[in-house]
Each structure stands twice: as structure tokens, then as C-alpha cells.
């Protein structure tokens, strides 16, 4: 009994987990992709992660959120980095791993492979021209006359 009380008072071993995810692994050239890096740690202060260079993609937007929760003596920190990416080319594109170093230990995500296919042809509707009436001058003999 005394041993279990003492074990409950020892803070949990510091753990850090980093993972990356995408909302799809196949998309067309005219779609966007949501890429997230999620870091969960028992550390309350985390360094900035090293995020990948998104070669073959254009970053449309990005956001960051953080949450910290406390339960007894334990702290849980969750950082989320989200990116909306637009592919710049067709083919198999690779997103390299993201890494974070916590207390001199490096943690990494897996690299992700994304298949980019041909998109729909961008069919822009051509502006409709208004039909023009032929310009014709009315001879004086055909001009309407006023009848009184």
C-alpha cells in the first residue's frame, strides 16, 4: 500500500510523441491537401519543431494551436501545426519528416508520399457577346412620320 502511494507521487517519465497526417494521399493538381504535425508531450515548454520544406507544393495557409492540461502532477502539452498545401506539379511528391528535439532526444515523423494526378481542365466560360444589331442608317424617306 505504501509503495503504491509513493509510486503515484513520482512524476511520470517524460514522453514526447510526434506524428504527421494528411487528409488524403491522392489528389488532383487542382485540389488542396491538409497536412498536420501533432506533438504530444509531458513537457510544459517545447522547442519549435523543424518542419519540412514543402517542395512541389505551395503553402496556401498555415495555423498553429496549443493546449496544455494538468492532471495531478502530470502535464500534457499538445501542439498542432496545420498547413493547407496546393500541389505545383503532377506525380509522386514526398513530404519529408518533421522533427523535434526534447531534452537532447530527437523525435521524427514518417515521410509521406502524395500522388498528384491530372486535374479537370479549367473550363472558364467565355463571356457571352451581346448580339449587335447591324448599324444601318434609316434613309429620310423611311423615317417614321407623325400623323396628327
Backbone as CSV, one residue per row, in Angstrom:
resi,resn,N_x,N_y,N_z,CA_x,CA_y,CA_z,C_x,C_y,C_z
1,UNK,0.834,-1.192,0.000,0.000,0.000,0.000,0.873,1.248,0.000
2,UNK,1.862,1.290,0.879,2.761,2.436,0.948,3.539,2.600,-0.346
3,UNK,3.915,1.485,-0.961,4.655,1.535,-2.219,3.807,2.157,-3.324
4,UNK,2.520,1.804,-3.401,1.665,2.378,-4.439,1.451,3.871,-4.220
5,UNK,1.399,4.317,-2.990,1.272,5.748,-2.713,2.531,6.478,-3.158
6,UNK,3.686,5.907,-2.877,4.944,6.538,-3.302,5.071,6.569,-4.821
7,UNK,4.632,5.510,-5.492,4.716,5.483,-6.958,3.804,6.526,-7.593
8,UNK,2.680,6.792,-6.980,1.764,7.801,-7.518,2.343,9.202,-7.394
9,UNK,3.251,9.413,-6.473,3.806,10.734,-6.272,5.002,11.020,-7.176
10,UNK,5.552,9.964,-7.818,6.676,10.164,-8.721,6.116,10.631,-10.060
11,UNK,6.619,11.745,-10.578,6.090,12.205,-11.860,6.351,11.173,-12.953
12,UNK,5.437,11.101,-13.897,5.562,10.149,-14.991,6.790,10.463,-15.829
13,UNK,7.356,9.417,-16.409,8.518,9.576,-17.279,8.151,10.507,-18.426
14,UNK,9.001,11.480,-18.682,8.734,12.453,-19.746,8.653,11.749,-21.088
15,UNK,7.531,11.892,-21.749,7.323,11.271,-23.038,6.943,12.326,-24.058
16,UNK,7.448,12.144,-25.264,7.090,13.025,-26.360,6.776,12.157,-27.571
17,UNK,5.702,12.473,-28.243,5.294,11.768,-29.451,5.033,12.823,-30.517
18,UNK,5.558,12.599,-31.715,5.288,13.496,-32.841,4.777,12.653,-33.998
19,UNK,3.713,13.111,-34.630,3.190,12.398,-35.788,2.704,13.402,-36.817
20,UNK,2.674,12.969,-38.060,2.143,13.816,-39.132,1.009,13.060,-39.804
21,UNK,0.090,13.818,-40.365,-1.035,13.207,-41.058,-1.520,14.125,-42.164
22,UNK,-2.127,13.514,-43.167,-2.734,14.260,-44.267,-4.179,13.813,-44.406
23,UNK,-4.999,14.666,-44.993,-6.393,14.287,-45.159,-6.617,13.389,-46.373
24,UNK,-5.611,13.287,-47.259,-5.687,12.378,-48.402,-4.284,12.143,-48.943
25,UNK,-4.078,10.985,-49.534,-2.762,10.678,-50.099,-2.770,10.738,-51.626
26,UNK,-3.945,10.880,-52.212,-4.079,11.063,-53.656,-4.993,12.257,-53.888
27,UNK,-4.539,13.165,-54.746,-5.351,14.321,-55.084,-5.002,14.769,-56.484
28,UNK,-5.863,15.586,-57.067,-5.584,16.112,-58.404,-4.851,17.454,-58.269
29,UNK,-4.273,17.884,-59.348,-3.450,19.096,-59.361,-4.256,20.338,-58.973
30,UNK,-5.575,20.268,-59.104,-6.401,21.443,-58.783,-7.098,21.327,-57.422
31,UNK,-6.628,20.405,-56.565,-7.163,20.262,-55.211,-6.121,20.731,-54.191
32,UNK,-6.530,20.790,-52.928,-5.600,21.127,-51.851,-5.514,19.961,-50.873
33,UNK,-4.472,20.011,-50.069,-4.156,18.950,-49.121,-3.998,19.576,-47.740
34,UNK,-4.531,18.930,-46.710,-4.341,19.389,-45.338,-3.273,18.520,-44.696
35,UNK,-2.162,19.135,-44.280,-1.044,18.435,-43.645,-0.950,18.935,-42.206
36,UNK,-0.871,17.997,-41.242,-0.772,18.368,-39.825,0.414,17.677,-39.178
37,UNK,1.063,18.398,-38.284,2.068,17.831,-37.393,1.493,17.981,-35.989
38,UNK,1.406,16.864,-35.259,0.820,16.865,-33.919,1.888,16.381,-32.943
39,UNK,2.173,17.219,-31.954,3.190,16.899,-30.947,2.491,16.801,-29.596
40,UNK,2.655,15.672,-28.932,2.101,15.465,-27.597,3.273,15.189,-26.664
41,UNK,3.319,15.906,-25.549,4.459,15.757,-24.650,4.055,15.988,-23.207
42,UNK,4.847,15.408,-22.315,4.658,15.671,-20.889,5.532,16.849,-20.446
43,UNK,6.202,17.485,-21.387,6.988,18.693,-21.110,6.065,19.901,-21.237
44,UNK,6.241,20.878,-20.379,5.376,22.056,-20.478,5.930,23.106,-21.438
45,UNK,7.229,23.093,-21.699,7.814,24.015,-22.669,8.494,23.198,-23.746
46,UNK,7.997,23.349,-24.956,8.549,22.591,-26.076,9.250,23.538,-27.050
47,UNK,10.366,23.107,-27.611,11.010,23.924,-28.634,10.204,23.864,-29.932
48,UNK,10.503,24.751,-30.837,9.846,24.714,-32.140,10.330,23.491,-32.916
49,UNK,9.424,22.816,-33.591,9.856,21.668,-34.393,10.498,22.144,-35.693
50,UNK,11.250,21.260,-36.293,11.789,21.537,-37.619,10.778,20.962,-38.604
51,UNK,10.071,21.856,-39.286,9.032,21.452,-40.223,9.649,21.251,-41.602
52,UNK,9.035,20.413,-42.426,9.623,20.122,-43.734,9.508,21.294,-44.704
53,UNK,10.381,21.252,-45.710,10.217,22.153,-46.855,9.225,21.450,-47.766
54,UNK,8.236,22.153,-48.173,7.168,21.545,-48.967,7.492,21.684,-50.453
55,UNK,8.536,20.971,-50.912,8.921,21.037,-52.311,7.838,20.392,-53.162
56,UNK,7.440,21.095,-54.221,6.369,20.612,-55.081,5.001,21.083,-54.640
57,UNK,4.952,21.828,-53.539,3.688,22.352,-53.022,3.817,23.847,-52.756
58,UNK,2.698,24.524,-52.828,2.619,25.921,-52.416,1.814,25.950,-51.123
59,UNK,2.332,26.648,-50.105,1.604,26.763,-48.838,0.532,27.842,-49.026
60,UNK,-0.720,27.425,-48.945,-1.851,28.342,-49.110,-2.148,29.047,-47.792
61,UNK,-2.151,28.287,-46.705,-2.365,28.879,-45.382,-1.753,27.958,-44.333
62,UNK,-1.540,28.531,-43.148,-0.999,27.741,-42.052,-1.568,28.246,-40.739
63,UNK,-1.625,27.345,-39.765,-2.155,27.696,-38.448,-1.420,26.872,-37.400
64,UNK,-1.450,27.381,-36.174,-0.815,26.685,-35.055,-1.738,26.791,-33.859
65,UNK,-1.851,25.694,-33.110,-2.629,25.736,-31.874,-1.882,24.960,-30.801
66,UNK,-2.133,25.326,-29.560,-1.506,24.606,-28.448,-2.513,24.460,-27.316
67,UNK,-2.382,23.338,-26.632,-3.247,23.038,-25.497,-2.378,22.461,-24.389
68,UNK,-2.617,22.898,-23.175,-1.911,22.335,-22.023,-2.959,21.918,-20.999
69,UNK,-2.777,20.728,-20.454,-3.704,20.273,-19.417,-2.901,19.706,-18.256
70,UNK,-3.474,19.822,-17.094,-2.815,19.364,-15.866,-3.726,18.360,-15.173
71,UNK,-3.157,17.224,-14.799,-3.892,16.207,-14.049,-2.964,15.720,-12.946
72,UNK,-3.243,16.131,-11.743,-2.356,15.780,-10.626,-1.001,16.421,-10.827
73,UNK,0.022,15.613,-10.854,1.376,16.125,-11.078,1.787,16.071,-12.547
74,UNK,0.907,15.625,-13.413,1.260,15.439,-14.821,0.788,16.595,-15.677
75,UNK,1.643,16.953,-16.608,1.334,17.991,-17.584,1.244,17.314,-18.942
76,UNK,0.271,17.705,-19.725,0.161,17.196,-21.092,0.052,18.397,-22.014
77,UNK,1.007,18.517,-22.927,1.029,19.616,-23.893,0.799,19.043,-25.279
78,UNK,-0.095,19.668,-26.024,-0.350,19.245,-27.404,-0.175,20.462,-28.306
79,UNK,0.716,20.335,-29.277,0.924,21.370,-30.292,0.478,20.817,-31.630
80,UNK,-0.250,21.624,-32.390,-0.690,21.211,-33.719,-0.297,22.301,-34.705
81,UNK,0.408,21.896,-35.742,0.759,22.785,-36.860,0.000,22.260,-38.072
82,UNK,-0.790,23.113,-38.700,-1.603,22.698,-39.845,-1.266,23.561,-41.055
83,UNK,-1.190,22.917,-42.207,-0.860,23.600,-43.456,-1.833,23.157,-44.540
84,UNK,-2.346,24.118,-45.293,-3.117,23.801,-46.492,-2.147,23.963,-47.654
85,UNK,-1.963,22.868,-48.396,-0.975,22.836,-49.469,-1.656,22.623,-50.815
86,UNK,-1.147,23.313,-51.836,-1.620,23.118,-53.207,-0.461,22.546,-54.018
87,UNK,-0.669,21.432,-54.700,0.423,20.858,-55.484,0.767,21.743,-56.681
88,UNK,2.061,21.788,-57.006,2.532,22.587,-58.138,2.818,21.724,-59.358
89,UNK,2.855,20.411,-59.165,3.186,19.508,-60.269,2.503,18.170,-60.059
90,UNK,2.400,17.402,-61.142,1.821,16.062,-61.076,2.915,15.058,-60.735
91,UNK,2.499,13.894,-60.251,3.439,12.816,-59.957,3.445,12.484,-58.483
92,UNK,4.471,11.703,-58.083,4.608,11.326,-56.678,5.478,12.372,-55.987
93,UNK,4.880,13.068,-55.017,5.594,14.089,-54.257,5.816,13.560,-52.846
94,UNK,6.955,13.919,-52.272,7.294,13.435,-50.938,7.353,14.607,-49.963
95,UNK,6.699,14.450,-48.822,6.809,15.424,-47.739,7.777,14.818,-46.724
96,UNK,8.950,15.445,-46.530,9.952,14.897,-45.612,9.454,14.892,-44.166
97,UNK,10.153,14.173,-43.290,9.745,14.121,-41.875,9.887,15.480,-41.179
98,UNK,9.066,15.664,-40.162,9.218,16.790,-39.225,9.937,16.221,-38.008
99,UNK,10.732,17.049,-37.353,11.462,16.575,-36.170,11.370,17.592,-35.041
100,UNK,11.512,17.093,-33.839,11.586,17.951,-32.656,12.590,17.308,-31.704
101,UNK,13.377,18.141,-31.053,14.356,17.652,-30.089,13.935,18.131,-28.705
102,UNK,13.706,17.163,-27.816,13.287,17.453,-26.444,14.294,16.792,-25.514
103,UNK,14.923,17.605,-24.668,15.922,17.105,-23.714,16.973,16.239,-24.418
104,UNK,17.512,16.776,-25.499,18.583,16.165,-26.274,18.197,14.855,-26.951
105,UNK,16.922,14.574,-27.058,16.468,13.392,-27.786,15.611,13.860,-28.957
106,UNK,15.942,13.361,-30.161,15.218,13.756,-31.373,14.056,12.797,-31.633
107,UNK,12.937,13.363,-32.015,11.743,12.612,-32.389,11.373,13.046,-33.795
108,UNK,10.940,12.090,-34.631,10.607,12.402,-36.029,9.308,11.746,-36.451
109,UNK,8.680,12.371,-37.438,7.518,11.766,-38.087,8.021,10.921,-39.247
110,UNK,7.146,10.174,-39.854,7.480,9.456,-41.075,7.365,10.429,-42.248
111,UNK,8.112,10.165,-43.300,7.926,10.911,-44.547,6.609,10.437,-45.166
112,UNK,5.960,11.309,-45.901,4.685,10.959,-46.533,4.814,11.093,-48.045
113,UNK,4.231,10.151,-48.770,4.228,10.220,-50.220,2.821,10.545,-50.685
114,UNK,2.744,11.531,-51.552,1.456,12.010,-52.054,1.436,11.828,-53.571
115,UNK,0.364,11.254,-54.083,0.188,11.073,-55.528,-0.683,12.209,-56.056
116,UNK,-0.141,12.965,-57.010,-0.875,14.085,-57.602,-1.211,13.712,-59.044
117,UNK,-2.485,13.724,-59.365,-2.957,13.343,-60.694,-3.406,14.568,-61.479
118,UNK,-3.704,14.336,-62.746,-4.194,15.409,-63.622,-5.530,15.912,-63.100
119,UNK,-5.700,17.211,-63.099,-6.959,17.789,-62.647,-7.914,17.978,-63.798
120,UNK,-9.058,18.476,-63.494,-10.035,18.801,-64.529,-9.499,19.979,-65.324
121,UNK,-9.791,19.979,-66.584,-9.382,21.125,-67.394,-10.144,22.331,-66.891
122,UNK,-9.431,23.410,-66.713,-10.117,24.606,-66.223,-10.886,25.217,-67.381
123,UNK,-12.143,24.948,-67.363,-13.011,25.470,-68.404,-13.634,26.762,-67.912
124,UNK,-13.048,27.824,-68.352,-13.596,29.117,-67.977,-14.629,29.499,-69.021
125,UNK,-15.809,29.810,-68.595,-16.817,30.200,-69.591,-16.386,31.485,-70.282
126,UNK,-16.539,31.451,-71.591,-16.213,32.642,-72.367,-17.338,33.649,-72.172
127,UNK,-16.968,34.918,-72.045,-18.026,35.919,-71.876,-18.913,35.939,-73.112
128,UNK,-20.199,35.943,-72.851,-21.147,35.962,-73.968,-21.201,37.369,-74.532
129,UNK,-21.084,37.396,-75.849,-21.184,38.704,-76.510,-22.653,38.973,-76.779
130,UNK,-23.033,40.207,-76.563,-24.402,40.591,-76.854,-24.541,40.711,-78.368
131,UNK,-25.598,40.156,-78.905,-25.757,40.293,-80.348,-25.936,41.762,-80.695
132,UNK,-25.174,42.165,-81.643,-25.285,43.579,-82.020,-26.163,43.690,-83.251
133,UNK,-26.932,44.727,-83.251,-27.782,44.995,-84.402,-26.935,45.676,-85.472
134,UNK,-27.179,45.325,-86.672,-26.395,45.991,-87.718,-26.677,47.486,-87.692
135,UNK,-25.616,48.208,-87.827,-25.791,49.657,-87.858,-26.245,50.045,-89.245
136,UNK,-27.397,50.578,-89.294,-27.995,50.923,-90.572,-28.631,52.283,-90.408
137,UNK,-28.280,53.125,-91.254,-28.930,54.428,-91.156,-30.244,54.357,-91.907
138,UNK,-31.220,54.957,-91.316,-32.549,54.953,-91.930,-32.600,56.123,-92.899
139,UNK,-32.884,55.805,-94.137,-32.987,56.918,-95.094,-34.147,57.833,-94.702
140,UNK,-34.003,59.063,-95.078,-35.016,60.062,-94.694,-36.386,59.689,-95.203
141,UNK,-36.447,58.992,-96.279,-37.746,58.643,-96.839,-38.448,57.582,-95.989
142,UNK,-37.685,56.800,-95.210,-38.287,55.751,-94.392,-38.456,56.160,-92.940
143,UNK,-38.098,57.393,-92.603,-38.241,57.817,-91.227,-39.719,57.848,-90.876
144,UNK,-40.021,57.456,-89.643,-41.430,57.490,-89.228,-41.958,58.917,-89.261
145,UNK,-43.163,59.020,-89.632,-43.796,60.335,-89.694,-44.886,60.418,-88.645
146,UNK,-45.031,61.566,-88.145,-46.039,61.809,-87.143,-47.337,62.191,-87.838
147,UNK,-48.404,61.495,-87.448,-49.712,61.812,-88.029,-50.507,62.538,-86.958
148,UNK,-51.068,63.648,-87.349,-51.857,64.434,-86.398,-53.301,64.214,-86.576
